[in-house]
Amino acid sequence: MSESFRTTPPDQPWSSSTPGNGYQGGFAGRDSHSQDDDAGEAGKIVLVGILGGLLSAAGYMIYRRLPDEQKQRLQTQVRSVVQQRITEIRQNFNI
């Protein structure tokens, strides 16, 4: 083997240096504290999703009450921004 070869650290669940058969599936070896952290992260994700939904609903309600001329101005601004972004992406990928 070359000197630049790096072995898997022994504390990883897929490491071959674990006791037993050398394989730990999925969440084996994780304690309940890290599972609580995962539950906390899931709760944060759900909270962000709910807040995003509420903000988008509020934005839509405000948009519906705008006069037609302001709606048209917003639509043209959004179209121009989207067209610019599409042009950037095409240039980056040489499409």
mmCIF file of the C-alpha atoms, coordinates in Angstrom:
data_MODEL
# 
_entry.id   MODEL 
# 
loop_
_atom_site.group_PDB 
_atom_site.id 
_atom_site.type_symbol 
_atom_site.label_atom_id 
_atom_site.label_alt_id 
_atom_site.label_comp_id 
_atom_site.label_asym_id 
_atom_site.label_entity_id 
_atom_site.label_seq_id 
_atom_site.pdbx_PDB_ins_code 
_atom_site.Cartn_x 
_atom_site.Cartn_y 
_atom_site.Cartn_z 
_atom_site.occupancy 
_atom_site.B_iso_or_equiv 
_atom_site.pdbx_formal_charge 
_atom_site.auth_seq_id 
_atom_site.auth_comp_id 
_atom_site.auth_asym_id 
_atom_site.auth_atom_id 
_atom_site.pdbx_PDB_model_num 
ATOM 1  C CA . MET A 1 1  ? 0.000   0.000  0.000   1.00 0.00 ? 1  MET A CA 1 
ATOM 2  C CA . SER A 1 2  ? 1.093   3.551  -0.556  1.00 0.00 ? 2  SER A CA 1 
ATOM 3  C CA . GLU A 1 3  ? 1.779   5.919  2.306   1.00 0.00 ? 3  GLU A CA 1 
ATOM 4  C CA . SER A 1 4  ? -1.098  8.163  1.219   1.00 0.00 ? 4  SER A CA 1 
ATOM 5  C CA . PHE A 1 5  ? -3.646  5.385  1.865   1.00 0.00 ? 5  PHE A CA 1 
ATOM 6  C CA . ARG A 1 6  ? -5.847  6.233  4.800   1.00 0.00 ? 6  ARG A CA 1 
ATOM 7  C CA . THR A 1 7  ? -7.699  3.574  6.726   1.00 0.00 ? 7  THR A CA 1 
ATOM 8  C CA . THR A 1 8  ? -11.156 4.055  8.150   1.00 0.00 ? 8  THR A CA 1 
ATOM 9  C CA . PRO A 1 9  ? -11.026 5.381  11.720  1.00 0.00 ? 9  PRO A CA 1 
ATOM 10 C CA . PRO A 1 10 ? -11.924 2.638  14.217  1.00 0.00 ? 10 PRO A CA 1 
ATOM 11 C CA . ASP A 1 11 ? -14.759 4.679  15.762  1.00 0.00 ? 11 ASP A CA 1 
ATOM 12 C CA . GLN A 1 12 ? -16.838 4.623  12.547  1.00 0.00 ? 12 GLN A CA 1 
ATOM 13 C CA . PRO A 1 13 ? -19.779 2.149  12.400  1.00 0.00 ? 13 PRO A CA 1 
ATOM 14 C CA . TRP A 1 14 ? -18.502 0.674  9.130   1.00 0.00 ? 14 TRP A CA 1 
ATOM 15 C CA . SER A 1 15 ? -14.950 0.231  10.328  1.00 0.00 ? 15 SER A CA 1 
ATOM 16 C CA . SER A 1 16 ? -13.456 -3.251 9.971   1.00 0.00 ? 16 SER A CA 1 
ATOM 17 C CA . SER A 1 17 ? -11.753 -2.973 13.357  1.00 0.00 ? 17 SER A CA 1 
ATOM 18 C CA . THR A 1 18 ? -14.959 -3.291 15.385  1.00 0.00 ? 18 THR A CA 1 
ATOM 19 C CA . PRO A 1 19 ? -15.308 -6.273 17.697  1.00 0.00 ? 19 PRO A CA 1 
ATOM 20 C CA . GLY A 1 20 ? -17.423 -9.217 16.662  1.00 0.00 ? 20 GLY A CA 1 
ATOM 21 C CA . ASN A 1 21 ? -18.019 -9.835 12.973  1.00 0.00 ? 21 ASN A CA 1 
ATOM 22 C CA . GLY A 1 22 ? -16.510 -6.481 11.931  1.00 0.00 ? 22 GLY A CA 1 
ATOM 23 C CA . TYR A 1 23 ? -19.826 -5.040 10.778  1.00 0.00 ? 23 TYR A CA 1 
ATOM 24 C CA . GLN A 1 24 ? -22.225 -2.814 12.603  1.00 0.00 ? 24 GLN A CA 1 
ATOM 25 C CA . GLY A 1 25 ? -25.429 -2.056 10.801  1.00 0.00 ? 25 GLY A CA 1 
ATOM 26 C CA . GLY A 1 26 ? -27.048 1.363  10.537  1.00 0.00 ? 26 GLY A CA 1 
ATOM 27 C CA . PHE A 1 27 ? -27.363 2.893  13.977  1.00 0.00 ? 27 PHE A CA 1 
ATOM 28 C CA . ALA A 1 28 ? -25.611 0.188  15.977  1.00 0.00 ? 28 ALA A CA 1 
ATOM 29 C CA . GLY A 1 29 ? -23.279 1.623  18.562  1.00 0.00 ? 29 GLY A CA 1 
ATOM 30 C CA . ARG A 1 30 ? -25.184 4.905  18.838  1.00 0.00 ? 30 ARG A CA 1 
ATOM 31 C CA . ASP A 1 31 ? -26.361 5.868  22.273  1.00 0.00 ? 31 ASP A CA 1 
ATOM 32 C CA . SER A 1 32 ? -29.766 7.251  23.183  1.00 0.00 ? 32 SER A CA 1 
ATOM 33 C CA . HIS A 1 33 ? -28.327 10.757 23.541  1.00 0.00 ? 33 HIS A CA 1 
ATOM 34 C CA . SER A 1 34 ? -27.480 10.960 19.845  1.00 0.00 ? 34 SER A CA 1 
ATOM 35 C CA . GLN A 1 35 ? -30.957 9.650  19.005  1.00 0.00 ? 35 GLN A CA 1 
ATOM 36 C CA . ASP A 1 36 ? -32.412 12.467 21.122  1.00 0.00 ? 36 ASP A CA 1 
ATOM 37 C CA . ASP A 1 37 ? -30.274 14.891 19.119  1.00 0.00 ? 37 ASP A CA 1 
ATOM 38 C CA . ASP A 1 38 ? -31.739 13.440 15.923  1.00 0.00 ? 38 ASP A CA 1 
ATOM 39 C CA . ALA A 1 39 ? -35.259 13.924 17.281  1.00 0.00 ? 39 ALA A CA 1 
ATOM 40 C CA . GLY A 1 40 ? -34.395 17.518 18.165  1.00 0.00 ? 40 GLY A CA 1 
ATOM 41 C CA . GLU A 1 41 ? -33.073 18.106 14.652  1.00 0.00 ? 41 GLU A CA 1 
ATOM 42 C CA . ALA A 1 42 ? -36.239 16.625 13.161  1.00 0.00 ? 42 ALA A CA 1 
ATOM 43 C CA . GLY A 1 43 ? -38.315 18.950 15.314  1.00 0.00 ? 43 GLY A CA 1 
ATOM 44 C CA . LYS A 1 44 ? -36.315 21.935 14.091  1.00 0.00 ? 44 LYS A CA 1 
ATOM 45 C CA . ILE A 1 45 ? -36.812 20.863 10.486  1.00 0.00 ? 45 ILE A CA 1 
ATOM 46 C CA . VAL A 1 46 ? -40.569 20.555 10.988  1.00 0.00 ? 46 VAL A CA 1 
ATOM 47 C CA . LEU A 1 47 ? -40.665 23.978 12.669  1.00 0.00 ? 47 LEU A CA 1 
ATOM 48 C CA . VAL A 1 48 ? -38.783 25.578 9.772   1.00 0.00 ? 48 VAL A CA 1 
ATOM 49 C CA . GLY A 1 49 ? -41.173 23.926 7.315   1.00 0.00 ? 49 GLY A CA 1 
ATOM 50 C CA . ILE A 1 50 ? -44.219 25.221 9.164   1.00 0.00 ? 50 ILE A CA 1 
ATOM 51 C CA . LEU A 1 51 ? -42.778 28.739 9.386   1.00 0.00 ? 51 LEU A CA 1 
ATOM 52 C CA . GLY A 1 52 ? -41.934 28.661 5.681   1.00 0.00 ? 52 GLY A CA 1 
ATOM 53 C CA . GLY A 1 53 ? -45.475 27.633 4.859   1.00 0.00 ? 53 GLY A CA 1 
ATOM 54 C CA . LEU A 1 54 ? -46.937 30.402 7.004   1.00 0.00 ? 54 LEU A CA 1 
ATOM 55 C CA . LEU A 1 55 ? -44.664 33.023 5.443   1.00 0.00 ? 55 LEU A CA 1 
ATOM 56 C CA . SER A 1 56 ? -45.482 31.921 1.919   1.00 0.00 ? 56 SER A CA 1 
ATOM 57 C CA . ALA A 1 57 ? -49.216 31.953 2.709   1.00 0.00 ? 57 ALA A CA 1 
ATOM 58 C CA . ALA A 1 58 ? -48.914 35.469 4.138   1.00 0.00 ? 58 ALA A CA 1 
ATOM 59 C CA . GLY A 1 59 ? -46.979 36.585 1.064   1.00 0.00 ? 59 GLY A CA 1 
ATOM 60 C CA . TYR A 1 60 ? -49.638 35.161 -1.208  1.00 0.00 ? 60 TYR A CA 1 
ATOM 61 C CA . MET A 1 61 ? -52.405 36.915 0.730   1.00 0.00 ? 61 MET A CA 1 
ATOM 62 C CA . ILE A 1 62 ? -50.549 40.220 0.404   1.00 0.00 ? 62 ILE A CA 1 
ATOM 63 C CA . TYR A 1 63 ? -49.907 39.607 -3.303  1.00 0.00 ? 63 TYR A CA 1 
ATOM 64 C CA . ARG A 1 64 ? -53.616 38.937 -3.945  1.00 0.00 ? 64 ARG A CA 1 
ATOM 65 C CA . ARG A 1 65 ? -54.557 42.315 -2.493  1.00 0.00 ? 65 ARG A CA 1 
ATOM 66 C CA . LEU A 1 66 ? -52.110 44.299 -4.669  1.00 0.00 ? 66 LEU A CA 1 
ATOM 67 C CA . PRO A 1 67 ? -53.440 46.417 -7.526  1.00 0.00 ? 67 PRO A CA 1 
ATOM 68 C CA . ASP A 1 68 ? -53.074 44.852 -10.983 1.00 0.00 ? 68 ASP A CA 1 
ATOM 69 C CA . GLU A 1 69 ? -50.314 47.230 -12.093 1.00 0.00 ? 69 GLU A CA 1 
ATOM 70 C CA . GLN A 1 70 ? -48.128 46.301 -9.116  1.00 0.00 ? 70 GLN A CA 1 
ATOM 71 C CA . LYS A 1 71 ? -48.764 42.610 -9.779  1.00 0.00 ? 71 LYS A CA 1 
ATOM 72 C CA . GLN A 1 72 ? -47.615 43.088 -13.377 1.00 0.00 ? 72 GLN A CA 1 
ATOM 73 C CA . ARG A 1 73 ? -44.462 44.909 -12.231 1.00 0.00 ? 73 ARG A CA 1 
ATOM 74 C CA . LEU A 1 74 ? -43.664 42.095 -9.813  1.00 0.00 ? 74 LEU A CA 1 
ATOM 75 C CA . GLN A 1 75 ? -44.244 39.491 -12.521 1.00 0.00 ? 75 GLN A CA 1 
ATOM 76 C CA . THR A 1 76 ? -41.898 41.253 -14.961 1.00 0.00 ? 76 THR A CA 1 
ATOM 77 C CA . GLN A 1 77 ? -39.224 41.602 -12.265 1.00 0.00 ? 77 GLN A CA 1 
ATOM 78 C CA . VAL A 1 78 ? -39.480 37.920 -11.380 1.00 0.00 ? 78 VAL A CA 1 
ATOM 79 C CA . ARG A 1 79 ? -39.343 36.923 -15.061 1.00 0.00 ? 79 ARG A CA 1 
ATOM 80 C CA . SER A 1 80 ? -36.207 38.993 -15.631 1.00 0.00 ? 80 SER A CA 1 
ATOM 81 C CA . VAL A 1 81 ? -34.477 37.534 -12.554 1.00 0.00 ? 81 VAL A CA 1 
ATOM 82 C CA . VAL A 1 82 ? -35.385 33.981 -13.622 1.00 0.00 ? 82 VAL A CA 1 
ATOM 83 C CA . GLN A 1 83 ? -34.183 34.626 -17.190 1.00 0.00 ? 83 GLN A CA 1 
ATOM 84 C CA . GLN A 1 84 ? -30.880 35.998 -15.877 1.00 0.00 ? 84 GLN A CA 1 
ATOM 85 C CA . ARG A 1 85 ? -30.409 32.956 -13.664 1.00 0.00 ? 85 ARG A CA 1 
ATOM 86 C CA . ILE A 1 86 ? -31.205 30.585 -16.530 1.00 0.00 ? 86 ILE A CA 1 
ATOM 87 C CA . THR A 1 87 ? -28.687 32.425 -18.710 1.00 0.00 ? 87 THR A CA 1 
ATOM 88 C CA . GLU A 1 88 ? -26.045 32.095 -15.958 1.00 0.00 ? 88 GLU A CA 1 
ATOM 89 C CA . ILE A 1 89 ? -26.697 28.371 -15.604 1.00 0.00 ? 89 ILE A CA 1 
ATOM 90 C CA . ARG A 1 90 ? -26.525 27.848 -19.367 1.00 0.00 ? 90 ARG A CA 1 
ATOM 91 C CA . GLN A 1 91 ? -23.222 29.725 -19.530 1.00 0.00 ? 91 GLN A CA 1 
ATOM 92 C CA . ASN A 1 92 ? -21.819 27.688 -16.656 1.00 0.00 ? 92 ASN A CA 1 
ATOM 93 C CA . PHE A 1 93 ? -22.774 24.400 -18.309 1.00 0.00 ? 93 PHE A CA 1 
ATOM 94 C CA . ASN A 1 94 ? -22.107 25.614 -21.874 1.00 0.00 ? 94 ASN A CA 1 
ATOM 95 C CA . ILE A 1 95 ? -25.572 24.625 -23.037 1.00 0.00 ? 95 ILE A CA 1 
# 
